[in-house]
């Protein structure tokens, strides 16, 4: 799994790639929660994620809940088909804010 972060338009973009599973989800959780504690708007780019398990989904849910508590934005961007299928199965596609691109997330 790869994780890159950069700032754009007042938000932090966390671009993830590869597999987010039990081995790597603690790293994802730690990065996202650090940003949540800093009260940053976060866009999570999932375009290059080929697999996500329940631990990865749990990391996203926890960050989303903290963002709501902090009144900050938390958007899933360019969600890949494998991730979208998992979100749909769990009906989380109706919970998370989804955007087609970073630009769309910043505009909306």
C-alpha positions as CSV (number, residue, x, y, z in Angstrom):
1,X,0.0,0.0,0.0
2,X,1.1,3.5,-0.8
3,X,0.0,6.7,0.9
4,X,0.8,10.2,-0.3
5,X,-0.5,13.5,1.1
6,X,-0.6,17.0,-0.3
7,X,-2.5,20.2,0.3
8,X,-4.8,21.8,-2.3
9,X,-7.5,24.4,-2.0
10,X,-7.4,24.5,1.8
11,X,-7.8,20.7,2.2
12,X,-5.4,17.8,2.6
13,X,-5.6,15.1,0.0
14,X,-4.7,11.7,1.2
15,X,-4.1,9.5,-1.9
16,X,-4.1,5.8,-1.2
17,X,-3.0,3.0,-3.6
18,X,-2.9,-0.8,-3.4
19,X,-4.5,-2.9,-0.8
20,X,-5.9,-1.5,2.5
21,X,-6.2,-4.5,4.7
22,X,-5.4,-5.5,8.3
23,X,-1.7,-5.0,7.7
24,X,-2.0,-1.5,6.4
25,X,-5.2,-0.1,7.9
26,X,-3.5,1.0,11.1
27,X,-1.2,3.3,9.1
28,X,-4.2,4.7,7.2
29,X,-6.1,5.2,10.5
30,X,-3.2,6.9,12.2
31,X,-2.7,9.4,9.3
32,X,-6.4,10.2,9.0
33,X,-6.8,10.6,12.8
34,X,-3.8,12.9,13.0
35,X,-5.5,15.1,10.4
36,X,-8.8,14.9,12.2
37,X,-7.1,16.0,15.5
38,X,-5.6,18.9,13.6
39,X,-9.2,19.8,12.4
40,X,-8.2,19.7,8.8
41,X,-10.6,19.2,5.8
42,X,-9.6,15.8,4.3
43,X,-10.2,14.4,0.8
44,X,-9.3,10.7,0.5
45,X,-8.4,9.7,-3.0
46,X,-9.3,6.0,-3.5
47,X,-8.8,5.8,-7.3
48,X,-5.9,3.4,-7.0
49,X,-7.1,1.2,-4.2
50,X,-7.6,-2.3,-5.6
51,X,-8.8,-3.9,-2.3
52,X,-10.2,-2.8,1.0
53,X,-11.3,-5.0,3.9
54,X,-13.4,-4.3,7.0
55,X,-10.4,-2.9,8.9
56,X,-9.9,-0.3,6.1
57,X,-13.5,0.6,6.1
58,X,-13.4,1.0,9.9
59,X,-10.6,3.4,9.5
60,X,-12.6,5.5,7.1
61,X,-15.7,5.4,9.3
62,X,-13.8,6.5,12.4
63,X,-12.2,9.4,10.5
64,X,-15.6,10.4,9.1
65,X,-17.2,10.3,12.6
66,X,-14.4,12.5,13.9
67,X,-14.8,15.0,11.0
68,X,-18.5,15.3,11.8
69,X,-17.7,15.9,15.5
70,X,-15.1,18.6,14.5
71,X,-17.4,20.1,11.8
72,X,-14.7,19.5,9.1
73,X,-15.1,18.0,5.6
74,X,-14.3,14.4,4.9
75,X,-14.8,13.3,1.3
76,X,-14.0,10.1,-0.5
77,X,-12.8,11.0,-4.0
78,X,-12.6,9.0,-7.2
79,X,-13.6,5.8,-5.4
80,X,-12.4,2.7,-7.3
81,X,-14.9,0.0,-8.3
82,X,-13.7,-2.5,-5.8
83,X,-14.0,0.0,-2.9
84,X,-17.4,1.2,-4.2
85,X,-18.7,-2.3,-4.2
86,X,-17.7,-2.8,-0.5
87,X,-19.2,0.6,0.4
88,X,-22.5,-0.3,-1.4
89,X,-22.7,-3.7,0.3
90,X,-22.4,-2.0,3.7
91,X,-24.7,0.9,2.5
92,X,-22.0,3.3,3.4
93,X,-22.1,4.9,-0.1
94,X,-25.2,6.7,1.4
95,X,-23.3,7.8,4.5
96,X,-20.0,9.1,3.1
97,X,-19.8,12.1,0.8
98,X,-18.4,10.9,-2.5
99,X,-16.9,13.0,-5.3
100,X,-15.7,12.1,-8.7
101,X,-12.5,14.1,-8.4
102,X,-10.6,16.4,-6.1
103,X,-11.7,19.4,-8.0
104,X,-15.4,18.3,-7.7
105,X,-14.9,17.8,-3.9
106,X,-13.4,21.2,-3.5
107,X,-16.2,22.8,-5.5
108,X,-19.0,21.1,-3.7
